[in-house]
Amino acid sequence: MHKRMGEAVARVARKVNDTVENKRDSLDLANCKLMTFPVGIYKAMRSVTEGIHRISLANNELKSITSRFVTTFSQLRELNLAGNYLHRLPEEITSLLHLRAIDLSRNRFRRFPEPLATVPALETIDLEENEIAEVPTDKLASMALLRSLNLRANPVGPELRLLVRPLVPFDLLLSPEEPIPEA
C-alpha cells in the first residue's frame, strides 16, 4: 500500500513540476486518488498561479474544495471537479471572475450550488449525476452569460421541466421523463 501511495505522490509531483517548469496554463491532477488538494502544491506553484486557467481534479476522492484553493487560483477559466464526493462549494467561488465552465458531474450535490449563480462569466455548468431536486430558477435566469446547464440524471422536480425559452436564455439539459407506471 505504501508503494502505491508513493507512486501517487510522485505522479502528482511530476504533473505539478511539469506545469511550473513549462509555464503551462493548465494543471491536470485527474485520477490521482486525492482526498484533499495537497497543501504543498500552493508553495510549489506560487510563481505560476496567476497563469493557471484550467484545472482538472476529476475522478479523485475530494470531499471539499477550500477557500484557499479558490483564492489561490483566481484566474481560472475552467474547473473540472467531476467524479468526486463534493456536496458544496465555498462561498469564495464567487470571486472567480473569469470562470467560464465548471464540471461538477458525478458528485454528491443535493442542492444547486447557489454561489455559482453569482459567478459573472459562467457560461457552462455541468451537474449531471448528482442528487439535485430543486434549482433556484430565478437566480439562474439572471445569469447573463449562462449558455448551458446540464442537470441530467438528477431528481429535479417537474416544475423545472416547464422552464423553456425565452424564460431561460440557456440550454437546460434534463433526462427524459420516466413514464408513469400503470396500476
Secondary structure, 3 states (H helix, E strand, C coil): CHHHHHHHHHHHHHHHHHHHHCCCCEEECCCCCCCCCCHHHHHHCCCCHHHCCEEECCCCCCCCCCHHHHHHCCCCCEEECCCCCCCCCCHHHHHCCCCCEEECCCCCCCECCHHHHHCCCCCEEECCCCCCCECCHHHHHCCCCCCEEECCCCCCCHHHHCCCCCCCCCEEECCCCCCCCCC
